[in-house]
Amino acid sequence: MVDRLVNSEANARRIAAVESCFGSSGQPLAVPGRVLVGEGILTKMCRKKPKPRQFFLFNDTLVYGNIVLNKKKYNKQHIIPLEQVKLESLEDDGLLKNGFVIKTATKSFAVYAATPTEKAEWMGHIQKCVNDLLKKSGKKPTEQHAAVWVPDSEAAACQVCRNPFTFVNRRHHCRKCGSVICGPCSKNRALLPNQSKKPLRVCNPCHNSVSGKNQDGNQNSWAGNADSSGEDDSDDEGEENPSWSSAPKFYHGSNQLSYRN
């Protein structure tokens, strides 16, 4: 069904509409062979708290952004190649229900659907696109994925030294394991090639685990406070609005796809 939509006017209109909603802040999305498979709102677990984000599933990539005006304007565009994606279902935990993790080599995060049916639809369609893409390209699935960050709200104290966080003793995140840590426990930086060309902030235990030499004989860790850790997360920007909730739309095949881990 995706192949039938590749050169269709309906698909071209849909992609053009997505580009228009992101405006000049987004990258061009109309490329040969690309099909918009589905779109909808998922609640993304950001660093500070869960926030709604608009997601667009294409047959080769997953795009999401902050909602400025529902169905009319989005910003902070993020583009994830589907070849890197691995999905992992989450058990319901209190108010956090219908969740799954989207893992990639550079960034991994949890999202939550409004209902179990919508969760199954999203996971099924994403997994089918990933499988079809890997089959067509002949590539193997990515084996290394970035850690999912522990939300700030789940750590009242440093997860290494256990000292409580205060206005002075601020929270940071280890880029290797995702733990919430204090400044003294994350003074070192390490090279994590899948995430960045620059050394990133890591906790002391992770620094010790990667503090040897890489295959080229070069050191892959650094000591010091050079600010290449990228603490700011653009996904933390934007406000929540419950009225934005709406059922996702998928433009091909059956909505009853199942996800198998």
Backbone bond lengths (Angstrom), bond angles and torsions (degrees), N, CA, C in turn:
res aa  C-N    CA-C-N  psi(-1)  N-CA   C-N-CA  omega(-1)  CA-C   N-CA-C  phi
1 M - - - 1.467 - - 1.519 111.69 -
2 V 1.349 117.57 -36.61 1.465 120.64 178.34 1.517 110.39 -59.95
3 D 1.336 116.69 -43.41 1.461 120.51 -178.90 1.523 111.59 -59.82
4 R 1.324 117.16 -32.72 1.466 120.60 -179.31 1.524 111.53 -69.93
5 L 1.341 115.73 -25.11 1.460 120.15 -176.85 1.527 113.74 -89.21
6 V 1.340 117.16 -12.11 1.469 120.90 -172.75 1.517 112.11 -52.33
7 N 1.316 117.73 -50.04 1.464 121.18 -175.42 1.533 112.97 -104.28
8 S 1.326 116.56 17.06 1.464 119.36 -177.26 1.525 111.30 -80.29
9 E 1.323 115.65 150.72 1.462 120.58 177.78 1.528 110.97 -66.62
10 A 1.326 116.87 -35.40 1.462 120.79 -179.80 1.519 110.73 -61.59
11 N 1.338 116.62 -43.56 1.466 120.36 179.48 1.521 111.08 -65.21
12 A 1.332 116.98 -41.27 1.466 120.88 179.39 1.528 110.65 -63.10
13 R 1.336 116.59 -39.72 1.463 120.15 178.92 1.527 111.41 -65.63
14 R 1.326 115.60 -41.47 1.464 119.54 -179.51 1.523 111.59 -63.55
15 I 1.321 117.11 -44.72 1.459 120.70 -179.84 1.523 110.54 -65.89
16 A 1.325 116.57 -40.72 1.469 120.47 177.83 1.529 110.57 -61.80
17 A 1.329 116.83 -36.78 1.462 120.80 179.24 1.518 111.23 -66.74
18 V 1.331 116.62 -38.48 1.466 120.34 177.81 1.520 109.87 -65.40
19 E 1.333 117.26 -44.85 1.460 120.93 177.81 1.522 110.89 -58.88
20 S 1.319 116.28 -40.59 1.452 120.85 -179.00 1.528 111.42 -65.43
21 C 1.326 116.72 -37.31 1.465 120.36 -179.25 1.530 111.81 -66.60
22 F 1.336 117.62 -31.73 1.465 121.08 177.78 1.530 111.11 -84.65
23 G 1.324 116.96 -24.02 1.454 120.42 178.53 1.515 113.05 62.93
24 S 1.317 115.80 -150.43 1.467 121.04 -176.87 1.526 113.03 -70.12
25 S 1.338 116.88 -14.18 1.463 119.73 -179.56 1.524 112.39 -79.06
26 G 1.335 117.03 -13.36 1.458 120.39 -178.55 1.515 112.84 -104.57
27 Q 1.319 115.70 164.93 1.461 122.16 177.07 1.534 109.81 -87.74
28 P 1.333 117.74 154.05 1.470 120.54 176.18 1.528 110.32 -60.33
29 L 1.313 116.86 137.86 1.463 121.10 -176.99 1.524 112.94 -114.18
30 A 1.319 117.32 -13.49 1.460 121.19 -179.12 1.530 109.93 -82.43
31 V 1.325 115.94 100.95 1.463 121.57 176.87 1.526 107.91 -127.74
32 P 1.339 118.20 153.00 1.463 120.83 -178.49 1.526 111.87 -55.91
33 G 1.312 116.02 133.53 1.459 121.43 176.62 1.514 115.08 86.32
34 R 1.315 118.22 -4.38 1.475 120.58 -176.96 1.526 110.95 -86.57
35 V 1.324 114.79 137.29 1.468 121.67 179.59 1.525 108.98 -128.13
36 L 1.326 116.25 134.76 1.462 120.60 172.77 1.530 107.59 -82.46
37 V 1.325 115.41 111.53 1.463 121.40 -175.42 1.526 111.72 -85.34
38 G 1.339 116.28 -37.85 1.455 118.75 -178.29 1.513 111.68 -170.41
39 E 1.328 116.01 167.96 1.453 120.87 179.95 1.520 109.99 -155.12
40 G 1.321 115.74 155.09 1.455 119.93 179.14 1.513 111.34 168.66
41 I 1.321 115.60 179.75 1.459 121.87 -177.91 1.521 110.76 -101.17
42 L 1.316 115.79 131.09 1.460 122.97 171.42 1.520 107.41 -123.92
43 T 1.321 116.93 147.34 1.453 120.89 176.02 1.520 108.84 -87.91
44 K 1.315 116.17 116.27 1.460 121.66 -177.41 1.525 110.54 -94.98
45 M 1.328 116.45 133.07 1.454 120.23 175.77 1.523 108.65 -76.74
46 C 1.327 116.40 103.36 1.455 121.59 178.71 1.524 109.54 -88.59
47 R 1.294 116.03 179.73 1.458 120.01 -175.23 1.529 112.01 -60.19
48 K 1.327 117.39 -41.01 1.459 120.58 -175.20 1.522 113.14 -95.29
49 K 1.338 117.32 -37.83 1.460 120.06 -179.95 1.525 109.27 -168.75
50 P 1.341 116.95 166.95 1.471 119.89 179.37 1.525 110.98 -69.15
51 K 1.350 115.80 140.52 1.461 120.36 179.35 1.531 109.65 -142.77
52 P 1.333 117.30 144.96 1.468 120.31 179.73 1.523 111.32 -70.97
53 R 1.318 115.33 139.42 1.457 121.89 177.52 1.526 108.96 -136.30
54 Q 1.310 116.35 144.89 1.460 121.27 177.75 1.527 108.90 -87.77
55 F 1.339 116.19 126.47 1.462 121.73 -179.53 1.523 110.20 -114.18
56 F 1.332 114.51 142.28 1.457 122.20 176.00 1.530 107.64 -126.97
57 L 1.322 116.08 118.92 1.457 120.89 178.88 1.518 110.12 -98.48
58 F 1.329 115.96 116.98 1.464 122.13 173.49 1.532 107.94 -103.90
59 N 1.319 117.09 169.11 1.460 119.80 -178.58 1.520 113.33 -71.99
60 D 1.352 117.61 -8.30 1.462 119.71 -179.92 1.534 112.94 -132.42
61 T 1.326 117.19 -4.98 1.459 118.66 -175.93 1.526 110.35 -156.73
62 L 1.324 115.97 158.89 1.459 122.36 176.04 1.522 107.38 -119.25
63 V 1.322 116.11 125.90 1.466 121.80 -176.87 1.523 108.82 -119.13
64 Y 1.339 116.54 137.52 1.459 118.37 173.82 1.517 109.88 -144.80
65 G 1.329 114.76 160.85 1.447 119.47 -179.13 1.516 112.17 -158.85
66 N 1.328 115.25 168.91 1.461 121.90 176.26 1.521 109.88 -73.09
67 I 1.318 116.30 144.02 1.455 121.47 -179.67 1.531 109.53 -90.41
68 V 1.322 116.09 117.96 1.458 121.35 175.14 1.524 109.34 -95.74
69 L 1.334 115.52 -48.79 1.457 122.64 176.02 1.520 106.82 -143.04
70 N 1.326 116.36 114.85 1.457 120.61 -170.33 1.525 112.88 -53.74
71 K 1.346 114.76 128.72 1.468 124.32 178.25 1.522 113.33 66.44
72 K 1.325 116.95 8.92 1.459 119.85 -179.42 1.526 113.49 -130.63
73 K 1.324 117.81 -36.48 1.457 119.26 -176.33 1.525 111.27 -150.04
74 Y 1.349 115.23 131.18 1.457 122.23 176.84 1.534 108.81 -134.22
75 N 1.333 116.16 157.75 1.464 120.12 173.37 1.524 109.70 -141.29
76 K 1.328 116.79 -174.17 1.470 122.76 -178.70 1.537 110.37 54.20
77 Q 1.318 115.78 54.27 1.465 120.78 -177.40 1.530 111.73 -67.31
78 H 1.324 115.70 133.02 1.470 122.25 175.26 1.527 107.96 -123.15
79 I 1.332 116.65 134.14 1.458 121.58 -179.03 1.530 109.49 -120.80
80 I 1.345 115.97 124.68 1.460 121.79 -177.29 1.531 109.40 -118.83
81 P 1.325 119.06 115.53 1.467 120.47 175.28 1.531 110.32 -62.91
82 L 1.319 117.94 130.21 1.460 120.54 -175.88 1.525 112.73 -67.77
83 E 1.320 117.15 -21.27 1.462 119.44 178.44 1.526 111.75 -61.70
84 Q 1.340 116.68 -22.78 1.464 120.75 -178.83 1.526 113.01 -91.10
85 V 1.324 117.40 -10.52 1.465 120.51 -167.13 1.529 112.98 -83.55
86 K 1.332 113.63 135.92 1.466 121.99 169.75 1.525 106.86 -130.35
87 L 1.323 116.73 135.15 1.458 121.21 -179.25 1.522 111.05 -103.71
88 E 1.320 114.76 148.61 1.462 120.79 178.01 1.528 108.43 -143.66
89 S 1.313 116.87 120.77 1.452 121.10 -178.97 1.526 110.80 -72.20
90 L 1.349 116.38 146.02 1.459 121.90 178.87 1.522 109.87 -113.31
91 E 1.322 115.71 143.78 1.449 121.02 173.47 1.528 108.92 -74.86
92 D 1.325 116.89 148.05 1.462 120.48 176.64 1.525 109.74 -62.94
93 D 1.334 115.56 139.00 1.459 121.35 -177.73 1.525 108.96 -137.71
94 G 1.336 116.29 95.70 1.462 119.95 -179.63 1.516 111.29 63.39
95 L 1.340 115.71 -122.77 1.463 120.74 -179.84 1.518 112.68 -78.60
96 L 1.325 116.95 -13.98 1.462 121.03 -179.66 1.524 109.06 -89.02
97 K 1.314 116.02 104.78 1.462 121.52 -175.86 1.524 110.69 -127.12
98 N 1.331 114.86 158.81 1.471 122.68 174.58 1.525 111.31 60.37
99 G 1.325 116.07 42.76 1.453 120.68 -175.80 1.516 114.40 -101.95
100 F 1.325 114.80 157.57 1.464 121.51 171.11 1.522 108.67 -153.02
101 V 1.314 115.53 158.12 1.459 121.52 -178.31 1.517 109.73 -101.98
102 I 1.326 115.84 134.39 1.462 122.83 172.46 1.524 106.54 -102.85
103 K 1.329 116.44 110.56 1.455 121.23 -177.27 1.522 110.81 -104.07
104 T 1.336 115.99 134.75 1.461 121.36 172.73 1.520 108.12 -137.13
105 A 1.325 115.92 172.94 1.458 119.70 -178.75 1.520 111.89 -68.10
106 T 1.332 117.31 -30.16 1.462 120.34 -175.11 1.515 113.99 -100.57
107 K 1.343 117.26 -26.34 1.461 120.10 -177.36 1.520 109.61 -158.68
108 S 1.334 115.91 138.66 1.459 121.29 177.46 1.526 108.64 -131.38
109 F 1.325 116.31 143.30 1.457 118.87 -177.42 1.527 110.15 -158.51
110 A 1.335 114.97 160.36 1.455 121.75 179.34 1.523 110.18 -97.69
111 V 1.324 115.81 144.56 1.460 121.82 174.47 1.525 108.08 -132.14
112 Y 1.335 115.20 157.84 1.457 120.56 -177.08 1.526 109.82 -132.43
113 A 1.328 116.02 131.30 1.456 122.06 177.50 1.530 109.11 -91.32
114 A 1.335 115.95 166.52 1.456 120.47 -177.71 1.524 112.34 -74.22
115 T 1.326 117.32 -31.35 1.464 121.52 -177.02 1.527 110.14 -140.76
116 P 1.338 117.73 162.53 1.469 119.92 175.44 1.525 112.27 -59.47
117 T 1.338 116.91 -35.80 1.464 120.50 179.14 1.522 111.40 -64.01
118 E 1.324 116.52 -43.65 1.465 119.83 179.02 1.528 111.35 -66.32
119 K 1.319 116.35 -36.87 1.475 119.39 175.64 1.524 110.31 -60.12
120 A 1.339 116.70 -46.64 1.463 120.77 -179.88 1.526 111.32 -63.11
121 E 1.340 116.81 -39.04 1.466 120.61 178.81 1.521 110.98 -63.46
122 W 1.334 116.31 -49.73 1.464 119.77 -179.29 1.525 111.29 -60.08
123 M 1.337 116.42 -49.80 1.461 119.25 -177.29 1.523 111.51 -64.66
124 G 1.322 116.34 -39.51 1.453 119.29 -179.78 1.520 112.93 -64.82
125 H 1.331 116.66 -45.61 1.463 120.32 -179.31 1.533 111.76 -69.24
126 I 1.322 117.38 -41.49 1.469 119.57 178.25 1.520 110.04 -62.32
127 Q 1.340 117.25 -46.55 1.461 120.16 -177.53 1.521 111.43 -64.11
128 K 1.331 117.06 -38.01 1.470 119.36 178.60 1.525 110.68 -64.24
129 C 1.339 116.43 -41.29 1.469 119.55 178.46 1.529 111.02 -63.80
130 V 1.323 116.29 -41.23 1.472 120.39 178.46 1.521 109.93 -62.52
131 N 1.336 116.93 -48.36 1.469 120.63 -178.53 1.524 111.56 -61.59
132 D 1.336 116.77 -43.97 1.468 120.15 -179.64 1.526 110.96 -64.32
133 L 1.328 116.25 -39.86 1.462 120.54 -178.36 1.525 111.27 -66.93
134 L 1.331 116.46 -44.28 1.465 120.14 179.38 1.525 111.05 -66.19
135 K 1.332 117.03 -38.24 1.458 120.96 178.64 1.525 110.82 -64.24
136 K 1.332 116.03 -41.36 1.465 120.37 -178.25 1.525 111.89 -70.33
137 S 1.342 116.38 -37.85 1.466 120.51 -177.35 1.523 113.36 -84.90
138 G 1.342 115.90 -21.36 1.456 119.37 -177.18 1.521 113.63 77.54
139 K 1.322 116.88 7.92 1.463 120.76 -179.34 1.524 110.71 -83.90
140 K 1.335 115.27 159.19 1.453 121.27 177.07 1.530 109.56 -93.71
141 P 1.341 117.12 152.39 1.464 119.64 179.02 1.526 111.40 -60.87
142 T 1.326 116.47 147.68 1.460 121.41 176.57 1.520 109.33 -64.47
143 E 1.328 116.72 132.12 1.465 120.94 -176.56 1.519 113.08 -94.35
144 Q 1.330 117.51 -27.85 1.458 120.71 -178.81 1.524 110.05 -105.01
145 H 1.325 115.08 131.24 1.451 120.77 -179.00 1.522 110.49 -130.76
146 A 1.326 115.02 148.26 1.461 120.19 178.43 1.527 109.68 -67.52
147 A 1.326 115.86 152.01 1.460 121.01 179.20 1.528 110.66 -72.87
148 V 1.318 115.65 149.09 1.468 121.15 173.63 1.522 107.89 -80.50
149 W 1.328 117.16 128.75 1.460 120.39 -179.80 1.525 111.72 -70.13
150 V 1.312 116.02 135.77 1.461 121.29 171.27 1.534 107.75 -70.99
151 P 1.331 119.71 126.96 1.472 120.62 179.58 1.530 111.64 -60.02
152 D 1.321 116.01 146.16 1.465 121.04 179.17 1.523 111.64 -54.17
153 S 1.332 116.49 -37.70 1.461 120.84 -175.09 1.519 113.32 -66.96
154 E 1.330 116.70 -17.54 1.460 120.35 -178.48 1.523 112.94 -92.74
155 A 1.324 117.10 3.08 1.463 120.19 -178.91 1.522 110.10 -134.26
156 A 1.322 116.43 100.93 1.459 121.03 176.59 1.517 111.29 -81.62
157 A 1.335 115.61 -15.97 1.465 121.11 -179.26 1.517 109.44 -139.58
158 C 1.311 115.87 159.98 1.468 121.43 177.50 1.524 109.79 -57.39
159 Q 1.321 116.64 132.70 1.460 120.90 -177.27 1.523 113.09 -81.27
160 V 1.340 115.95 4.38 1.467 120.21 173.97 1.525 110.68 -108.81
161 C 1.336 116.96 -58.80 1.467 120.74 -176.03 1.522 113.35 -94.82
162 R 1.338 117.37 -12.41 1.462 123.89 178.90 1.525 114.28 71.21
163 N 1.315 119.01 9.08 1.459 120.76 175.04 1.524 108.70 -71.76
164 P 1.346 117.74 135.20 1.463 120.32 -177.64 1.519 112.43 -66.22
165 F 1.328 115.70 148.33 1.462 120.61 176.54 1.526 109.31 -80.41
166 T 1.314 115.22 142.33 1.457 122.59 177.90 1.520 108.77 -136.56
167 F 1.322 116.49 -175.50 1.460 120.57 176.77 1.519 110.48 -61.35
168 V 1.330 116.42 -31.22 1.466 121.75 -179.97 1.521 110.87 -89.60
169 N 1.334 116.43 -43.93 1.464 121.46 -179.43 1.527 108.63 -87.10
170 R 1.332 116.60 87.65 1.456 122.50 -170.61 1.526 113.36 -82.59
171 R 1.328 114.37 161.77 1.464 121.68 177.81 1.528 111.11 -84.53
172 H 1.316 115.54 141.80 1.463 123.22 171.31 1.527 107.40 -136.70
173 H 1.310 116.46 168.51 1.464 120.02 178.89 1.527 111.13 -122.84
174 C 1.322 114.96 136.07 1.467 120.70 172.70 1.518 108.03 -75.72
175 R 1.331 116.09 126.78 1.469 119.66 -177.78 1.525 112.82 -76.67
176 K 1.314 117.37 -10.56 1.464 119.29 -179.29 1.522 112.09 -94.77
177 C 1.347 117.85 -43.49 1.458 120.31 -176.68 1.520 113.33 -110.55
178 G 1.353 117.95 -14.28 1.449 121.32 178.24 1.510 115.74 85.30
179 S 1.342 118.58 1.89 1.458 121.88 -178.08 1.521 111.84 -68.98
180 V 1.346 116.07 153.51 1.458 122.18 175.09 1.524 107.48 -90.67
181 I 1.323 116.20 123.03 1.461 120.72 -171.41 1.522 110.86 -136.85
182 C 1.310 115.92 161.57 1.460 121.15 179.01 1.530 110.37 -88.61
183 G 1.329 116.46 172.00 1.456 121.31 -179.77 1.515 113.89 -59.82
184 P 1.352 119.00 -50.06 1.466 120.45 -179.76 1.527 113.54 -60.04
185 C 1.324 117.25 -28.24 1.467 120.25 -179.70 1.527 112.39 -90.01
186 S 1.346 116.62 6.35 1.474 119.52 179.94 1.524 110.97 -142.84
187 K 1.341 115.95 41.03 1.457 119.63 -179.99 1.523 112.65 -74.65
188 N 1.320 116.23 -22.36 1.464 120.11 -175.02 1.522 112.11 -91.26
189 R 1.326 114.13 160.35 1.448 122.39 176.53 1.521 108.94 -123.98
190 A 1.328 115.76 150.94 1.467 120.54 178.40 1.517 109.22 -138.05
191 L 1.300 116.23 150.67 1.450 121.79 177.93 1.529 109.21 -84.17
192 L 1.308 115.68 117.07 1.462 122.38 176.37 1.530 106.55 -116.66
193 P 1.315 117.58 88.54 1.472 122.88 -169.67 1.528 114.70 -53.50
194 N 1.323 117.56 -33.21 1.464 119.69 -178.68 1.521 112.64 -69.99
195 Q 1.343 116.56 -21.44 1.454 120.09 -175.56 1.525 113.30 -102.93
196 S 1.325 117.47 -35.85 1.459 119.72 -176.04 1.520 110.46 -163.72
197 K 1.332 114.39 155.05 1.461 119.67 174.48 1.524 111.15 -80.72
198 K 1.331 116.26 -13.69 1.456 121.50 -179.90 1.524 110.07 -100.79
199 P 1.328 117.46 153.41 1.468 119.90 176.47 1.526 110.44 -65.47
200 L 1.322 115.90 139.84 1.457 122.12 -175.60 1.528 111.62 -116.10
201 R 1.330 115.45 159.06 1.460 121.61 179.17 1.530 110.73 -65.19
202 V 1.330 116.16 130.77 1.459 121.33 175.30 1.522 109.09 -136.06
203 C 1.317 116.76 155.51 1.458 120.84 176.82 1.532 109.40 -74.37
204 N 1.303 116.39 164.19 1.467 120.33 -177.41 1.530 113.11 -59.63
205 P 1.351 119.82 -44.66 1.469 118.71 177.35 1.531 113.24 -59.34
206 C 1.348 117.04 -42.22 1.464 119.41 179.11 1.525 111.04 -68.87
207 H 1.331 116.50 -35.94 1.460 119.86 177.35 1.521 110.26 -61.13
208 N 1.313 116.73 -40.82 1.468 120.13 178.92 1.522 111.46 -64.94
209 S 1.347 116.17 -32.24 1.464 119.18 -177.28 1.528 112.96 -77.18
210 V 1.345 116.30 -20.72 1.469 119.15 -179.04 1.523 112.00 -117.16
211 S 1.317 118.01 14.70 1.458 120.90 -172.44 1.522 114.24 -83.10
212 G 1.342 117.45 6.20 1.454 119.71 176.96 1.510 110.96 -80.12
213 K 1.294 116.30 -151.46 1.460 121.63 179.68 1.511 109.74 -111.63
214 N 1.346 115.49 150.25 1.451 119.33 177.99 1.524 109.89 -83.94
215 Q 1.301 117.03 -177.26 1.454 121.13 -174.40 1.522 113.17 -64.39
216 D 1.332 117.11 -23.35 1.456 120.33 179.18 1.520 112.29 -85.47
217 G 1.328 116.25 -1.23 1.447 119.68 179.97 1.511 113.62 85.62
218 N 1.330 117.57 6.77 1.448 121.20 -179.83 1.513 110.68 -96.36
219 Q 1.320 116.26 148.06 1.447 120.02 177.06 1.526 109.72 -64.30
220 N 1.328 116.37 137.45 1.450 118.77 178.58 1.515 111.77 -113.03
221 S 1.333 117.35 22.60 1.458 120.55 174.33 1.510 109.48 -142.75
222 W 1.334 115.43 156.32 1.459 122.02 -177.77 1.521 109.45 -136.75
223 A 1.307 116.56 149.62 1.458 121.15 171.99 1.518 107.82 -107.64
224 G 1.305 116.80 145.56 1.450 119.62 178.77 1.504 112.16 133.78
225 N 1.319 115.79 -177.54 1.449 120.82 -174.05 1.512 113.21 -116.44
226 A 1.325 118.10 23.59 1.465 120.18 176.42 1.521 108.90 -57.85
227 D 1.316 116.75 126.09 1.456 120.64 -171.97 1.519 111.21 -84.56
228 S 1.330 116.11 79.91 1.462 120.54 175.44 1.517 109.73 -118.73
229 S 1.330 115.85 19.81 1.453 119.51 -173.61 1.516 113.84 -85.44
230 G 1.325 117.11 -13.67 1.458 119.39 177.53 1.515 113.54 59.98
231 E 1.333 117.97 48.81 1.458 120.65 -177.19 1.515 112.66 -62.11
232 D 1.330 117.51 -34.93 1.453 119.77 -178.33 1.517 110.46 -67.42
233 D 1.316 116.44 135.89 1.453 121.73 179.64 1.521 108.24 -124.19
234 S 1.332 116.83 112.31 1.464 120.51 -176.85 1.520 111.55 -61.73
235 D 1.339 117.66 -21.22 1.455 120.34 179.38 1.518 111.96 -68.07
236 D 1.330 118.15 -15.97 1.456 120.45 178.72 1.519 112.03 -77.64
237 E 1.321 117.54 -11.31 1.454 120.70 179.74 1.521 110.46 -84.47
238 G 1.335 115.61 157.87 1.460 119.46 179.82 1.512 110.95 102.02
239 E 1.315 115.61 152.15 1.456 121.06 -176.84 1.523 111.01 -106.12
240 E 1.337 114.94 156.58 1.452 120.38 176.09 1.527 109.62 -84.86
241 N 1.335 116.02 147.84 1.455 120.36 175.92 1.525 107.86 -151.11
242 P 1.347 118.74 104.84 1.459 121.36 -176.30 1.523 113.54 -56.82
243 S 1.325 118.97 -25.64 1.457 121.26 -177.85 1.522 111.68 -70.30
244 W 1.337 117.58 -10.29 1.459 120.40 178.95 1.526 112.53 -76.61
245 S 1.310 117.59 -14.19 1.456 120.74 -176.02 1.524 110.80 -63.52
246 S 1.339 116.11 129.58 1.460 120.88 177.12 1.518 108.58 -156.57
247 A 1.334 115.34 155.36 1.456 120.02 -177.76 1.527 110.28 -68.85
248 P 1.335 117.55 143.75 1.469 120.17 178.83 1.530 111.41 -70.58
249 K 1.329 115.76 156.74 1.455 122.01 176.17 1.522 108.99 -116.44
250 F 1.326 116.15 131.05 1.457 120.97 175.36 1.520 107.82 -120.61
251 Y 1.348 115.44 136.21 1.459 120.37 -167.72 1.520 115.32 -102.37
252 H 1.339 117.47 9.20 1.457 117.35 176.19 1.516 109.70 -152.49
253 G 1.298 115.99 154.01 1.457 121.64 172.30 1.522 113.21 65.75
254 S 1.335 115.03 -167.03 1.460 121.58 -178.96 1.511 111.03 -88.78
255 N 1.325 116.41 147.05 1.456 120.90 176.27 1.518 112.12 -80.48
256 Q 1.315 117.57 1.24 1.447 120.29 -175.18 1.532 112.33 -99.75
257 L 1.314 116.17 32.26 1.460 120.03 176.73 1.519 109.09 -67.65
258 S 1.321 116.96 145.01 1.462 120.66 179.85 1.510 109.63 -111.78
259 Y 1.324 115.47 149.70 1.459 121.09 178.39 1.502 109.68 -100.55
260 R 1.299 115.83 132.81 1.477 120.70 175.58 1.514 108.24 -124.20
261 N 1.332 115.27 124.27 1.467 120.44 -177.76 1.511 110.78 -74.96
